[in-house]
Amino acid sequence: MSSKTKIVVLHMKEIIYTAIFAVLAIVLILLLSFMFFSGHNKKEDASPTYTPGVYTSSMTLNNSSLEVEVTVDETHINSIRFSNLDETVTTMYPLIQPAIENIAEQVYARQSLEGIEYSGDNSYTSQIIINAINEALKKAVTKK
């Protein structure tokens, strides 16, 4: 009986490349399966749903208390305004009315408080207004 001995020569470089490509192929297959098959069971809605109505939130500037009034329907923010803005407050803070009008225009366009831009002249006041609007919208969000 004669047996022929076969010698197989494997280059280590080829084995490493093969292993790396196999791992990358598995990662790619897993990534694609998560991308295309995991989201079919969930309905993702980027815009929140609101309970229609008028919601208020209070904010304080020095000793003056102001009410921010936000009117929403089921999917849109319709109105943002001060409900008790009197002449004394507008005299003390002349930039407060233009600030809320600027913020309201941006919120109407985006239907979100994300990415609101405001000038450096009234950044503190604008941030207080945005926080008050956010509190009012939290009251309006429908629990799912």
Residue frames as a rotation matrix with the C-alpha (Angstrom) as fourth column:
MET 1
0.577 0.817 0.000 0.00
0.817 -0.577 0.000 0.00
0.000 0.000 -1.000 0.00
SER 2
-0.597 -0.774 0.213 1.29
0.778 -0.623 -0.082 3.22
0.197 0.117 0.973 -0.95
SER 3
0.560 0.729 -0.393 0.06
0.789 -0.615 -0.017 6.41
-0.254 -0.301 -0.919 0.50
LYS 4
-0.189 -0.580 0.792 0.97
0.727 -0.625 -0.284 9.65
0.660 0.523 0.540 -0.98
THR 5
-0.118 0.056 -0.991 1.53
0.855 -0.502 -0.130 12.42
-0.505 -0.863 0.012 1.45
LYS 6
0.217 0.253 0.943 0.08
0.717 -0.697 0.022 15.71
0.663 0.671 -0.333 0.44
ILE 7
-0.511 -0.415 -0.752 1.44
0.794 -0.563 -0.228 18.87
-0.329 -0.714 0.618 1.84
VAL 8
0.452 0.705 0.546 -0.86
0.784 -0.607 0.135 21.85
0.426 0.367 -0.827 1.94
VAL 9
-0.668 -0.697 -0.259 0.79
0.744 -0.624 -0.241 25.21
0.006 -0.354 0.935 2.26
LEU 10
0.531 0.832 0.159 -1.40
0.795 -0.555 0.246 28.01
0.293 -0.004 -0.956 3.58
HIS 11
-0.549 -0.665 0.507 -0.14
0.450 -0.746 -0.491 31.50
0.704 -0.041 0.709 3.73
MET 12
-0.486 0.317 -0.814 -1.02
0.828 -0.132 -0.546 33.22
-0.280 -0.939 -0.199 6.97
LYS 13
-0.893 0.122 -0.433 -1.84
-0.204 -0.968 0.147 36.43
-0.401 0.220 0.889 5.08
GLU 14
-0.679 0.660 -0.321 -4.58
-0.277 0.176 0.945 34.68
0.680 0.730 0.064 3.08
ILE 15
-0.365 0.536 -0.761 -6.11
0.796 0.603 0.043 33.16
0.482 -0.590 -0.647 6.21
ILE 16
-0.640 0.085 -0.763 -6.27
0.518 -0.686 -0.511 36.55
-0.567 -0.723 0.395 7.93
TYR 17
-0.884 0.323 -0.339 -7.85
-0.464 -0.704 0.538 38.22
-0.065 0.632 0.772 4.88
THR 18
-0.543 0.703 -0.460 -10.42
0.114 0.604 0.789 35.45
0.832 0.376 -0.407 4.59
ALA 19
-0.392 0.375 -0.840 -11.33
0.918 0.228 -0.326 35.73
0.069 -0.898 -0.434 8.28
ILE 20
-0.787 0.068 -0.613 -11.67
0.120 -0.958 -0.261 39.52
-0.605 -0.279 0.745 8.06
PHE 21
-0.801 0.505 -0.323 -13.91
-0.511 -0.295 0.807 39.33
0.312 0.811 0.494 4.98
ALA 22
-0.453 0.650 -0.610 -16.05
0.503 0.751 0.427 36.63
0.736 -0.113 -0.667 6.62
VAL 23
-0.487 0.241 -0.840 -16.54
0.796 -0.273 -0.540 38.79
-0.359 -0.932 -0.059 9.73
LEU 24
-0.850 0.158 -0.502 -17.38
-0.266 -0.952 0.151 41.85
-0.454 0.262 0.852 7.60
ALA 25
-0.714 0.619 -0.327 -19.89
-0.188 0.280 0.941 39.81
0.675 0.733 -0.083 5.58
ILE 26
-0.358 0.582 -0.730 -21.61
0.850 0.527 0.003 38.64
0.387 -0.620 -0.683 8.79
VAL 27
-0.607 0.093 -0.789 -21.71
0.461 -0.768 -0.445 42.20
-0.647 -0.634 0.423 10.17
LEU 28
-0.900 0.265 -0.345 -23.15
-0.433 -0.626 0.649 43.47
-0.044 0.733 0.678 6.88
ILE 29
-0.547 0.726 -0.417 -25.84
0.229 0.608 0.760 40.79
0.805 0.320 -0.499 6.84
LEU 30
-0.336 0.404 -0.851 -26.79
0.940 0.096 -0.326 41.56
-0.050 -0.910 -0.413 10.46
LEU 31
-0.782 -0.010 -0.624 -26.88
0.102 -0.989 -0.111 45.29
-0.615 -0.151 0.774 9.78
LEU 32
-0.837 0.479 -0.266 -29.10
-0.404 -0.213 0.890 44.87
0.369 0.852 0.372 6.74
SER 33
-0.409 0.720 -0.561 -31.44
0.583 0.679 0.447 42.53
0.702 -0.144 -0.697 8.58
PHE 34
-0.418 0.245 -0.875 -31.81
0.801 -0.355 -0.482 44.99
-0.429 -0.902 -0.048 11.48
MET 35
-0.888 0.035 -0.459 -32.37
-0.177 -0.947 0.269 47.89
-0.425 0.320 0.847 9.10
PHE 36
-0.717 0.577 -0.390 -35.04
-0.517 -0.065 0.854 46.28
0.467 0.814 0.345 6.98
PHE 37
-0.262 0.647 -0.716 -36.80
0.269 0.762 0.589 43.87
0.927 -0.038 -0.373 9.29
SER 38
-0.702 -0.031 -0.711 -36.81
0.710 0.045 -0.703 45.45
0.054 -0.999 -0.010 12.75
GLY 39
-0.917 0.277 -0.287 -38.95
-0.188 -0.935 -0.300 48.51
-0.352 -0.221 0.910 11.93
HIS 40
-0.730 0.659 -0.181 -41.91
-0.087 0.174 0.981 46.75
0.678 0.732 -0.069 10.33
ASN 41
-0.258 0.659 -0.706 -43.74
0.845 0.508 0.165 46.05
0.468 -0.554 -0.689 13.59
LYS 42
-0.258 0.095 -0.961 -43.55
0.714 -0.652 -0.256 49.59
-0.651 -0.752 0.101 14.93
LYS 43
0.412 0.366 0.834 -45.26
0.786 -0.605 -0.122 52.63
0.460 0.706 -0.538 13.55
GLU 44
-0.355 -0.633 -0.688 -42.93
0.844 -0.533 0.055 55.53
-0.401 -0.561 0.724 14.21
ASP 45
0.576 0.549 0.606 -44.41
0.709 -0.705 -0.036 58.99
0.407 0.450 -0.795 14.03
ALA 46
-0.474 -0.879 0.044 -41.96
0.761 -0.434 -0.482 61.85
0.443 -0.195 0.875 14.32
SER 47
-0.592 0.305 0.746 -44.57
-0.324 -0.938 0.126 64.47
0.738 -0.167 0.654 15.10
PRO 48
-0.964 0.246 -0.098 -46.30
0.190 0.386 -0.903 64.25
-0.184 -0.889 -0.418 18.46
THR 49
-0.275 0.939 0.208 -50.07
0.480 -0.054 0.875 64.11
0.833 0.341 -0.436 18.76
TYR 50
-0.974 -0.044 0.221 -51.75
-0.135 -0.671 -0.729 66.67
0.181 -0.740 0.648 20.93
THR 51
-0.258 0.937 -0.235 -55.03
0.941 0.189 -0.281 66.88
-0.219 -0.294 -0.930 22.74
PRO 52
-0.292 0.127 0.948 -56.68
0.567 -0.775 0.279 69.88
0.770 0.619 0.154 21.05
GLY 53
0.652 0.553 -0.518 -57.05
0.751 -0.382 0.538 72.91
0.100 -0.740 -0.665 23.26
VAL 54
0.461 -0.479 0.747 -55.41
-0.225 -0.877 -0.424 75.93
0.858 0.028 -0.512 24.80
TYR 55
0.565 -0.386 -0.729 -52.57
0.785 0.525 0.329 75.29
0.256 -0.758 0.600 27.26
THR 56
0.756 -0.275 0.594 -50.83
-0.298 -0.953 -0.062 77.83
0.583 -0.130 -0.802 29.43
SER 57
0.296 -0.739 -0.606 -47.56
0.902 0.424 -0.077 78.03
0.313 -0.524 0.792 31.25
SER 58
0.993 0.088 -0.072 -46.27
0.110 -0.916 0.385 80.79
-0.032 -0.390 -0.920 33.46
MET 59
0.089 -0.990 0.109 -42.93
0.849 0.018 -0.528 82.54
0.521 0.140 0.842 33.31
THR 60
0.795 0.138 -0.591 -41.45
0.516 -0.666 0.538 85.16
-0.319 -0.733 -0.601 35.58
LEU 61
0.028 -0.763 0.646 -39.35
0.661 -0.470 -0.584 88.16
0.750 0.444 0.491 34.56
ASN 62
-0.791 -0.343 0.506 -38.11
-0.210 -0.625 -0.752 89.91
0.574 -0.701 0.423 37.71
ASN 63
-0.840 0.524 0.139 -41.37
-0.056 0.172 -0.984 90.28
-0.539 -0.834 -0.115 39.67
SER 64
-0.171 0.785 -0.595 -43.69
-0.941 -0.309 -0.136 90.17
-0.291 0.537 0.792 36.67
SER 65
-0.520 0.100 0.848 -45.55
0.067 0.995 -0.076 86.95
-0.851 0.018 -0.524 36.01
LEU 66
-0.333 0.369 -0.868 -46.60
-0.922 -0.320 0.218 86.26
-0.198 0.872 0.447 32.42
GLU 67
0.150 0.454 0.879 -48.75
-0.100 0.891 -0.443 83.52
-0.984 -0.022 0.179 30.98
VAL 68
-0.739 -0.339 -0.583 -47.71
-0.631 0.044 0.774 81.94
-0.236 0.940 -0.246 27.68
GLU 69
0.197 0.910 0.364 -50.74
-0.438 0.414 -0.798 80.54
-0.877 -0.002 0.480 25.88
VAL 70
-0.846 -0.469 -0.255 -50.27
-0.463 0.405 0.789 77.78
-0.266 0.785 -0.559 23.29
THR 71
0.278 0.960 0.035 -53.19
-0.702 0.228 -0.674 76.66
-0.655 0.163 0.738 21.12
VAL 72
-0.823 -0.565 -0.055 -52.91
-0.477 0.636 0.607 73.24
-0.308 0.526 -0.793 19.43
ASP 73
0.449 0.844 -0.293 -55.04
-0.892 0.445 -0.085 70.89
0.059 0.299 0.952 17.40
GLU 74
0.948 0.011 0.319 -54.32
-0.099 0.960 0.263 67.17
-0.303 -0.281 0.911 17.05
THR 75
0.527 -0.770 0.360 -51.13
0.842 0.530 -0.099 67.54
-0.115 0.356 0.928 15.00
HIS 76
-0.045 -0.527 0.849 -50.23
0.633 -0.672 -0.384 71.24
0.773 0.521 0.364 14.80
ILE 77
-0.368 -0.116 -0.923 -49.24
0.779 -0.580 -0.238 74.14
-0.508 -0.806 0.304 16.98
ASN 78
0.190 0.610 0.769 -51.62
0.935 -0.352 0.049 76.89
0.300 0.709 -0.637 15.90
SER 79
0.576 0.099 0.811 -50.98
-0.002 -0.992 0.123 79.86
0.817 -0.072 -0.572 18.16
ILE 80
-0.050 -0.596 -0.801 -48.44
0.980 0.124 -0.154 81.10
0.191 -0.793 0.578 20.69
ARG 81
0.023 0.084 0.996 -49.04
0.104 -0.991 0.081 84.34
0.994 0.102 -0.032 22.56
PHE 82
-0.964 -0.222 -0.149 -48.94
0.189 -0.173 -0.967 86.05
0.189 -0.960 0.208 25.93
SER 83
-0.141 0.988 -0.065 -52.33
0.788 0.152 0.596 86.00
0.599 0.033 -0.800 27.59
ASN 84
0.752 0.443 -0.489 -51.75
0.657 -0.573 0.490 88.74
-0.064 -0.689 -0.722 30.18
LEU 85
-0.378 -0.903 0.204 -49.16
0.922 -0.387 -0.004 91.04
0.082 0.187 0.979 28.67
ASP 86
0.690 0.641 -0.337 -49.82
0.680 -0.733 -0.002 94.52
-0.248 -0.227 -0.942 29.99
GLU 87
0.814 -0.291 0.502 -48.32
0.115 -0.766 -0.632 97.91
0.569 0.573 -0.590 29.23
THR 88
0.734 -0.564 0.379 -46.01
-0.627 -0.348 0.697 97.92
-0.261 -0.749 -0.609 32.26
VAL 89
0.413 -0.581 0.701 -44.26
0.241 0.812 0.532 94.73
-0.878 -0.051 0.476 31.17
THR 90
0.580 -0.188 0.793 -43.86
0.811 0.047 -0.583 95.92
0.073 0.981 0.179 27.58
THR 91
0.866 -0.305 0.396 -42.39
-0.279 -0.952 -0.123 99.17
0.415 -0.004 -0.910 28.88
MET 92
0.552 -0.669 0.497 -39.94
-0.578 0.122 0.807 97.36
-0.601 -0.733 -0.319 31.16
TYR 93
-0.323 -0.598 0.734 -39.09
0.159 0.730 0.665 94.72
-0.933 0.331 -0.141 28.52
PRO 94
0.171 0.453 -0.875 -39.52
-0.706 -0.563 -0.430 96.27
-0.687 0.691 0.224 25.07
LEU 95
-0.515 -0.446 -0.732 -38.02
-0.846 0.402 0.350 93.25
0.138 0.800 -0.584 23.27
ILE 96
-0.681 0.235 0.694 -40.36
-0.224 0.835 -0.503 90.66
-0.697 -0.498 -0.516 24.77
GLN 97
0.426 0.905 -0.022 -43.17
-0.267 0.102 -0.958 91.01
-0.865 0.414 0.285 22.19
PRO 98
0.433 -0.308 -0.847 -40.81
-0.893 -0.021 -0.449 90.82
0.120 0.951 -0.284 19.16
ALA 99
-0.659 -0.720 0.216 -39.03
-0.747 0.660 -0.079 87.87
-0.086 -0.214 -0.973 20.79
ILE 100
-0.367 0.574 0.732 -42.20
-0.072 0.767 -0.638 85.80
-0.927 -0.287 -0.241 21.17
GLU 101
0.660 0.597 -0.456 -43.35
-0.479 -0.134 -0.868 86.73
-0.579 0.791 0.198 17.66
ASN 102
0.000 -0.771 -0.637 -39.99
-0.981 0.125 -0.151 85.59
0.196 0.625 -0.756 16.22
ILE 103
-0.821 -0.296 0.488 -40.07
-0.451 0.861 -0.235 82.34
-0.351 -0.413 -0.841 18.18
ALA 104
0.033 0.930 0.367 -43.73
-0.182 0.366 -0.913 81.73
-0.983 -0.037 0.181 17.27
GLU 105
0.554 0.133 -0.822 -43.02
-0.809 -0.146 -0.569 82.14
-0.196 0.980 0.026 13.53
GLN 106
-0.448 -0.809 -0.380 -40.20
-0.847 0.520 -0.110 79.58
0.286 0.273 -0.919 13.74
VAL 107
-0.717 0.256 0.649 -42.34
-0.246 0.777 -0.579 77.15
-0.652 -0.575 -0.494 15.74
TYR 108
0.397 0.905 -0.153 -45.19
-0.448 0.046 -0.893 77.46
-0.801 0.423 0.424 13.20
ALA 109
0.345 -0.333 -0.877 -42.79
-0.923 0.047 -0.381 76.70
0.168 0.942 -0.291 10.36
ARG 110
-0.615 -0.720 -0.320 -41.06
-0.629 0.693 -0.352 73.75
0.475 -0.015 -0.880 12.08
GLN 111
0.518 0.849 -0.101 -43.90
-0.481 0.387 0.787 72.55
0.707 -0.359 0.609 14.33
SER 112
0.530 -0.450 -0.719 -41.18
0.736 0.665 0.125 71.86
0.422 -0.595 0.684 16.87
LEU 113
0.965 -0.254 -0.056 -38.98
-0.170 -0.779 0.604 73.66
-0.198 -0.574 -0.795 19.37
GLU 114
0.353 -0.873 0.336 -35.85
0.672 0.487 0.558 72.08
-0.651 0.029 0.759 17.87
GLY 115
-0.338 -0.675 0.656 -33.42
0.941 -0.227 0.252 74.45
-0.021 0.702 0.712 16.16
ILE 116
0.787 0.613 0.066 -35.05
0.611 -0.790 0.052 77.71
0.084 0.000 -0.996 17.23
GLU 117
-0.341 -0.908 0.244 -32.72
0.866 -0.405 -0.293 80.63
0.365 0.112 0.924 16.53
TYR 118
0.820 0.546 -0.173 -32.78
0.570 -0.750 0.336 83.89
0.053 -0.374 -0.926 18.43
SER 119
0.446 -0.657 0.608 -30.64
0.040 -0.664 -0.747 86.99
0.894 0.357 -0.270 18.51
GLY 120
-0.334 -0.717 -0.612 -27.97
0.722 0.223 -0.655 87.62
0.606 -0.661 0.443 21.10
ASP 121
-0.656 0.116 0.745 -29.77
-0.314 -0.940 -0.130 90.77
0.686 -0.320 0.654 22.28
ASN 122
0.045 0.778 0.627 -32.58
-0.991 -0.045 0.127 88.82
0.127 -0.627 0.769 23.90
SER 123
-0.372 -0.258 -0.892 -31.16
-0.347 0.930 -0.124 85.33
0.861 0.263 -0.435 24.34
TYR 124
-1.000 0.016 0.015 -32.08
-0.009 0.324 -0.946 85.07
-0.020 -0.946 -0.324 28.04
THR 125
-0.355 0.931 -0.085 -35.66
-0.695 -0.323 -0.642 86.21
-0.625 -0.169 0.762 27.44
SER 126
0.044 0.346 -0.937 -35.98
-0.920 0.380 0.097 83.95
0.389 0.858 0.335 24.40
GLN 127
-0.724 -0.362 -0.587 -34.76
-0.145 0.912 -0.385 80.94
0.674 -0.194 -0.713 26.38
ILE 128
-0.862 0.484 0.148 -37.32
-0.157 0.023 -0.987 81.63
-0.481 -0.875 0.056 29.12
ILE 129
-0.040 0.874 -0.485 -40.07
-0.928 -0.212 -0.305 81.91
-0.370 0.438 0.819 26.49
ILE 130
-0.192 -0.095 -0.977 -38.98
-0.671 0.739 0.060 78.64
0.716 0.667 -0.206 24.83
ASN 131
-0.968 -0.174 -0.180 -39.01
0.013 0.685 -0.729 76.88
0.250 -0.708 -0.660 28.22
ALA 132
-0.560 0.827 0.052 -42.52
-0.441 -0.244 -0.864 78.18
-0.701 -0.507 0.501 28.92
ILE 133
0.095 0.561 -0.822 -43.74
-0.992 0.122 -0.032 77.02
0.082 0.819 0.568 25.49
ASN 134
-0.559 -0.397 -0.728 -42.15
-0.379 0.903 -0.202 73.63
0.738 0.163 -0.655 26.11
GLU 135
-0.958 0.245 0.150 -43.97
-0.066 0.321 -0.945 73.29
-0.279 -0.915 -0.291 29.45
ALA 136
-0.143 0.958 -0.248 -47.28
-0.761 -0.267 -0.591 74.14
-0.633 0.104 0.767 27.81
LEU 137
0.037 0.117 -0.992 -46.66
-0.889 0.457 0.021 71.62
0.456 0.882 0.121 25.00
LYS 138
-0.908 -0.360 -0.215 -45.84
-0.209 0.834 -0.510 68.90
0.363 -0.418 -0.833 27.55
LYS 139
-0.595 0.774 0.219 -49.34
-0.308 0.032 -0.951 69.42
-0.742 -0.633 0.219 28.96
ALA 140
0.176 0.720 -0.672 -50.81
-0.890 -0.175 -0.420 69.09
-0.420 0.672 0.610 25.46
VAL 141
-0.597 -0.479 -0.644 -49.02
-0.740 0.640 0.210 65.89
0.311 0.601 -0.736 24.37
THR 142
0.565 0.825 -0.023 -51.33
-0.790 0.549 0.272 62.89
0.237 -0.136 0.962 24.18
LYS 143
-0.274 -0.620 0.736 -50.09
-0.758 0.610 0.232 59.83
-0.592 -0.494 -0.636 26.02
LYS 144
-0.009 0.209 -0.978 -49.79
-0.864 0.490 0.112 56.82
0.503 0.846 0.177 23.71
